[in-house]
Amino acid sequence: MLKKITTAAVAVMLAALTACGSGGSGDAGSSGAKDDGKITMGFAQVGAESGWRTANTKSIQEEAAAAGIDLKFSDAQQKQENQIKAIRSYIQQKVDIIAFSPVVETGWDTVLLEAKRANIPVILTDRAIDSDDTTLYKTFLGSDFVLEGKKAGEWLKENAGTAKNVVELQGTTGAAPAIDRKKGFEEAIAGTDLKIVATQTGDFTRSGGKQVMEAFLKSVPQIDVVYAHNDDMGLGAIEAIKAAGKVPGKDIKIITVDAVKDGMTALAAGEINYIVECNPLLGKQLMDLSKKVLAGEEVPPRVVTEESAFTSEQAKTELPNRKY
C-alpha cells in the first residue's frame, strides 16, 4: 500500500514539474516562444478614450493575428493601476513578450523590473516612460510628440493673422503626449504675440473637450485659437463653440493632433483649420519588432513613425483614403 502511494506521489510531482517547465520566456535559456513555436504577447492598452485609440487597438489585434502571434489584450480604462495589474498578470502567465502604451510617464520601474527578472522583454508603444533605467524595456515605438506640438505652433505662427489668445485643451495629466505636445507648441510660439491664456485637461475625450471649452467660453474674455492635444477634444470644442453661437474655424481657429477620420472630416469642412498627424497603425511594426527581439536581434532603442500634417484643402484630398 505504501509503495503504491509513493509511486503516485512521485508521478504527481513529475507532472507538476513538467507543467512548470513548459512556460515561455520566463524560463532561463528560453528561445522566446512556447514549445509549439508560437509567440504569446501580453498587451496592456491605455483604454478606448478616442477614435485614435480605437484604431490603434484594431491595428494591434489584426496584425497580431496576421503574424500568428497569440495576443492577450487588456484595457486599462485610463488607469495606471489597471495596467500594472495586467502586466503582473502577464508575468505570472509567462508570456513571451509584453507591450504597453503607458497611461502616464512615471511609476513603472517596479513592475518593469519584475518583468526583467522574469526574463520577459518589454516594448513601449505610442507613449514613453520617464525612467533612468533604460534596460527595463527593449525599444520605444511611437511618434515624436514634441515635434507634433512644434508643427502645430509653427503653422499658427504663419497663419495667426490678428489672433493672439490661445486656449489649450491638454491630454491626460502626466501622459507623455500631453507633456510633449504642450512643450513643442510653447517652444514654437515663443517670442511672438501669441500666448496661452488658459489651459486645462480634457483627458483626450470628446466629452472632456466640450466641457472644458464651455468653461473657457464663459471665463476667458477673448479666445482667438483653440489648440487641442487630439482630434476628439477638438471635436468636443466645436460643439461648445457652436452652442455659444460662434463659428468654429472662422470666429475661433482650431488646431488639433491625430488626423482620425472624424477630425479630417471637420478639417475638410473648415471647422478645424489644421491637423498634425499621429499615426495609430503601429500593429505591424510592433509585431516585427517583437519577433526581432525574441530572436535575439539588435533593435534601435527608439523607432519613430512617419507622419504628416494637413490643411483644409489637403484634407479634402486625403479623406477618402483614411483607414482610421
C-alpha positions as CSV (number, residue, x, y, z in Angstrom):
1,M,0.0,0.0,0.0
2,L,2.8,2.4,0.9
3,K,4.6,1.6,-2.3
4,K,1.5,2.5,-4.4
5,I,1.1,5.8,-2.5
6,T,4.8,6.7,-3.0
7,T,4.7,5.8,-6.7
8,A,1.6,8.0,-7.2
9,A,3.1,10.9,-5.3
10,V,6.3,10.8,-7.5
11,A,4.1,10.8,-10.6
12,V,2.2,13.9,-9.4
13,M,5.4,15.7,-8.6
14,L,6.9,14.9,-12.1
15,A,3.7,16.1,-13.8
16,A,3.8,19.4,-11.8
17,L,7.5,19.9,-12.7
18,T,6.7,19.3,-16.4
19,A,3.9,21.8,-16.3
20,C,6.0,24.4,-14.6
21,G,8.8,24.0,-17.1
22,S,6.6,24.4,-20.2
23,G,6.4,28.2,-19.9
24,G,7.8,30.7,-22.4
25,S,10.5,33.3,-21.9
26,G,10.1,33.3,-18.2
27,D,12.5,30.4,-18.1
28,A,16.2,30.8,-18.3
29,G,17.5,29.9,-21.7
30,S,14.1,30.1,-23.3
31,S,14.0,30.6,-27.1
32,G,11.4,33.3,-26.7
33,A,8.4,31.2,-27.8
34,K,6.4,28.3,-26.5
35,D,7.2,24.7,-27.4
36,D,4.8,24.9,-30.3
37,G,6.8,27.8,-31.7
38,K,4.0,30.3,-31.2
39,I,4.8,33.7,-29.6
40,T,2.5,34.9,-26.9
41,M,2.3,38.7,-26.3
42,G,0.6,40.5,-23.4
43,F,-0.6,43.9,-24.5
44,A,-1.8,46.5,-21.9
45,Q,-3.8,49.2,-23.7
46,V,-4.5,52.7,-22.2
47,G,-8.2,52.4,-22.9
48,A,-10.7,53.4,-25.6
49,E,-10.8,57.1,-25.0
50,S,-10.7,58.3,-28.6
51,G,-11.0,57.4,-32.2
52,W,-7.2,57.2,-32.4
53,R,-7.0,54.7,-29.6
54,T,-9.8,52.5,-31.2
55,A,-7.8,52.5,-34.5
56,N,-4.6,51.7,-32.6
57,T,-6.2,48.7,-30.8
58,K,-7.7,47.4,-34.0
59,S,-4.3,47.6,-35.7
60,I,-2.5,45.7,-33.0
61,Q,-5.2,43.0,-32.8
62,E,-5.3,42.5,-36.6
63,E,-1.6,42.5,-37.1
64,A,-1.0,40.0,-34.2
65,A,-3.4,37.6,-35.9
66,A,-1.7,38.1,-39.3
67,A,1.7,37.5,-37.7
68,G,0.5,34.3,-35.9
69,I,1.1,35.8,-32.5
70,D,-1.2,34.8,-29.6
71,L,-2.3,38.2,-28.2
72,K,-3.5,38.6,-24.6
73,F,-5.2,42.0,-24.5
74,S,-6.3,44.2,-21.6
75,D,-8.0,47.6,-21.5
76,A,-6.8,49.8,-18.5
77,Q,-9.6,52.3,-18.8
78,Q,-7.0,55.1,-18.5
79,K,-5.9,53.9,-15.0
80,Q,-2.3,53.1,-14.3
81,E,-3.1,50.7,-11.5
82,N,-5.1,48.6,-14.1
83,Q,-2.1,48.5,-16.4
84,I,0.3,47.4,-13.6
85,K,-2.1,44.7,-12.6
86,A,-2.3,43.5,-16.3
87,I,1.5,43.5,-16.6
88,R,1.8,41.5,-13.4
89,S,-0.8,39.0,-14.7
90,Y,1.2,38.6,-18.0
91,I,4.4,37.9,-15.9
92,Q,2.5,35.2,-14.0
93,Q,1.3,33.7,-17.2
94,K,4.9,33.6,-18.5
95,V,4.1,35.3,-21.8
96,D,7.0,35.7,-24.2
97,I,6.9,39.4,-24.6
98,I,5.0,42.4,-23.1
99,A,4.0,45.6,-24.9
100,F,2.0,48.5,-23.5
101,S,1.1,52.1,-24.0
102,P,1.7,53.8,-20.6
103,V,-1.2,55.8,-19.2
104,V,1.3,58.2,-17.6
105,E,5.1,58.6,-17.8
106,T,6.2,57.8,-14.2
107,G,5.8,54.9,-11.7
108,W,6.8,52.0,-13.9
109,D,10.2,50.9,-12.6
110,T,9.0,48.4,-10.0
111,V,6.7,46.3,-12.3
112,L,9.1,46.5,-15.3
113,L,11.9,45.3,-13.0
114,E,9.7,42.3,-12.2
115,A,9.3,41.6,-15.9
116,K,13.1,41.9,-16.4
117,R,13.8,39.5,-13.6
118,A,11.3,37.1,-15.2
119,N,13.3,37.4,-18.5
120,I,10.3,38.8,-20.3
121,P,11.3,41.7,-22.7
122,V,9.1,44.8,-22.8
123,I,8.3,47.1,-25.7
124,L,6.8,50.6,-25.2
125,T,4.3,51.7,-27.9
126,D,2.9,55.1,-28.6
127,R,4.0,56.6,-25.3
128,A,7.3,56.7,-23.5
129,I,8.1,56.4,-19.8
130,D,10.3,58.6,-17.5
131,S,12.9,56.3,-16.1
132,D,16.6,56.4,-15.6
133,D,16.9,52.7,-16.2
134,T,16.6,52.2,-20.0
135,T,17.3,48.5,-19.6
136,L,13.7,48.0,-18.4
137,Y,12.5,48.0,-22.0
138,K,13.9,47.0,-25.4
139,T,12.6,49.8,-27.5
140,F,10.0,52.5,-27.8
141,L,7.8,52.6,-30.9
142,G,5.8,55.8,-31.5
143,S,5.5,59.3,-32.6
144,D,7.7,62.4,-31.7
145,F,5.1,64.3,-29.6
146,V,7.4,67.3,-29.2
147,L,7.7,67.6,-33.0
148,E,3.9,67.3,-33.3
149,G,3.5,70.3,-30.9
150,K,6.1,72.3,-32.8
151,K,4.3,71.6,-36.2
152,A,1.1,73.0,-34.7
153,G,2.8,76.0,-33.3
154,E,4.8,76.8,-36.5
155,W,1.6,76.6,-38.6
156,L,-0.1,79.0,-36.1
157,K,2.8,81.5,-36.3
158,E,2.5,81.6,-40.1
159,N,-1.3,81.8,-40.1
160,A,-2.3,83.7,-36.9
161,G,-3.2,86.9,-38.6
162,T,-4.5,89.1,-35.7
163,A,-5.0,86.2,-33.4
164,K,-3.2,86.3,-30.0
165,N,-5.1,84.5,-27.3
166,V,-4.8,80.7,-27.3
167,V,-6.7,78.2,-25.1
168,E,-5.2,74.8,-24.7
169,L,-7.1,71.5,-24.3
170,Q,-4.5,69.2,-22.7
171,G,-4.4,65.5,-22.8
172,T,-4.4,63.3,-19.7
173,T,-2.3,64.9,-17.0
174,G,1.1,63.2,-16.7
175,A,0.8,61.4,-20.1
176,A,3.8,61.7,-22.5
177,P,1.8,63.2,-25.4
178,A,0.2,65.8,-23.2
179,I,3.6,66.9,-21.7
180,D,5.4,66.8,-25.1
181,R,2.7,68.4,-27.3
182,K,2.5,71.3,-24.8
183,K,6.3,71.7,-24.8
184,G,6.7,71.6,-28.6
185,F,3.8,74.1,-29.1
186,E,5.2,76.6,-26.5
187,E,8.7,76.4,-28.0
188,A,7.3,77.2,-31.4
189,I,5.3,80.3,-30.4
190,A,7.9,81.7,-28.0
191,G,8.9,85.2,-28.8
192,T,5.6,86.0,-30.7
193,D,2.5,87.9,-29.7
194,L,0.7,84.5,-29.3
195,K,0.1,83.4,-25.7
196,I,-1.7,80.6,-24.0
197,V,-4.3,82.3,-21.8
198,A,-6.0,79.2,-20.4
199,T,-5.0,75.6,-20.3
200,Q,-6.8,72.5,-18.8
201,T,-7.0,68.8,-19.4
202,G,-9.9,67.3,-21.3
203,D,-8.4,63.8,-20.8
204,F,-8.2,63.1,-24.5
205,T,-12.0,62.7,-24.7
206,R,-14.7,64.4,-26.8
207,S,-16.9,65.0,-23.7
208,G,-13.9,66.4,-21.8
209,G,-13.0,68.8,-24.6
210,K,-16.6,70.0,-24.8
211,Q,-16.8,70.6,-21.0
212,V,-13.5,72.4,-20.8
213,M,-14.3,74.6,-23.8
214,E,-17.7,75.5,-22.4
215,A,-15.9,76.7,-19.2
216,F,-13.3,78.6,-21.3
217,L,-16.0,80.4,-23.3
218,K,-17.6,81.6,-20.0
219,S,-14.3,82.6,-18.2
220,V,-12.0,83.8,-20.9
221,P,-12.9,87.3,-22.4
222,Q,-11.2,86.8,-25.8
223,I,-10.4,83.4,-27.4
224,D,-8.8,83.5,-30.9
225,V,-7.4,80.0,-31.1
226,V,-8.0,76.5,-29.7
227,Y,-5.1,74.2,-29.5
228,A,-6.3,70.6,-28.7
229,H,-3.9,67.8,-28.0
230,N,-6.1,65.4,-30.0
231,D,-8.9,65.5,-32.5
232,D,-11.6,64.2,-30.1
233,M,-11.1,67.1,-27.7
234,G,-11.1,69.5,-30.7
235,L,-14.4,68.0,-31.9
236,G,-15.9,68.5,-28.4
237,A,-14.7,72.1,-28.5
238,I,-16.5,72.6,-31.8
239,E,-19.8,71.5,-30.2
240,A,-19.3,74.0,-27.4
241,I,-18.3,76.8,-29.8
242,K,-21.4,76.2,-32.0
243,A,-23.6,76.2,-28.9
244,A,-22.2,79.6,-27.9
245,G,-23.3,81.0,-31.3
246,K,-19.8,81.2,-32.8
247,V,-18.4,79.7,-36.0
248,P,-15.6,77.2,-35.4
249,G,-12.7,77.6,-37.8
250,K,-13.7,81.2,-38.5
251,D,-14.5,83.1,-35.3
252,I,-12.1,80.8,-33.4
253,K,-9.2,78.9,-35.2
254,I,-8.8,75.3,-34.2
255,I,-5.6,73.2,-34.3
256,T,-5.6,69.6,-33.3
257,V,-3.4,66.5,-33.4
258,D,-4.2,62.9,-34.7
259,A,-5.9,63.1,-38.1
260,V,-8.5,60.4,-37.5
261,K,-11.4,60.3,-39.9
262,D,-13.8,62.4,-37.8
263,G,-11.2,65.1,-37.3
264,M,-10.3,65.1,-41.0
265,T,-14.0,65.4,-41.9
266,A,-14.2,68.5,-39.7
267,L,-11.0,69.8,-41.2
268,A,-12.3,69.4,-44.8
269,A,-15.5,71.2,-43.8
270,G,-13.4,74.1,-42.4
271,E,-14.4,73.7,-38.8
272,I,-10.8,72.7,-37.9
273,N,-8.0,74.8,-39.5
274,Y,-5.0,72.5,-39.2
275,I,-4.3,68.9,-38.0
276,V,-0.9,67.4,-37.2
277,E,-1.0,63.6,-37.9
278,C,-0.2,61.0,-35.3
279,N,-0.4,57.6,-36.9
280,P,-2.2,54.9,-34.8
281,L,-1.5,52.0,-37.1
282,L,1.5,50.6,-35.2
283,G,0.5,47.0,-35.2
284,K,2.7,45.7,-38.0
285,Q,5.8,47.5,-36.7
286,L,5.2,46.2,-33.2
287,M,4.9,42.6,-34.3
288,D,8.0,42.8,-36.5
289,L,10.0,44.4,-33.6
290,S,8.7,41.7,-31.2
291,K,9.9,38.9,-33.5
292,K,13.3,40.5,-33.8
293,V,13.7,41.0,-30.0
294,L,12.7,37.4,-29.3
295,A,15.2,36.2,-32.0
296,G,17.9,38.0,-30.1
297,E,18.4,40.6,-32.9
298,E,19.5,44.1,-32.1
299,V,16.7,46.7,-32.4
300,P,17.1,50.5,-32.1
301,P,16.1,52.0,-28.8
302,R,13.7,54.4,-30.5
303,V,11.6,53.8,-33.6
304,V,9.8,56.9,-34.8
305,T,6.7,56.6,-37.0
306,E,6.5,58.7,-40.2
307,E,3.7,61.3,-40.2
308,S,2.4,64.4,-42.0
309,A,0.1,67.4,-41.3
310,F,-3.0,68.7,-43.2
311,T,-4.7,71.9,-44.1
312,S,-8.4,72.0,-45.0
313,E,-7.7,71.6,-48.8
314,Q,-5.3,68.8,-48.2
315,A,-7.9,67.0,-46.0
316,K,-10.4,67.0,-48.9
317,T,-7.9,65.1,-51.0
318,E,-6.7,62.7,-48.3
319,L,-10.0,62.0,-46.5
320,P,-11.3,59.2,-48.9
321,N,-8.0,57.3,-48.3
322,R,-8.1,57.4,-44.5
323,K,-8.1,53.9,-42.9
324,Y,-8.9,55.2,-39.4
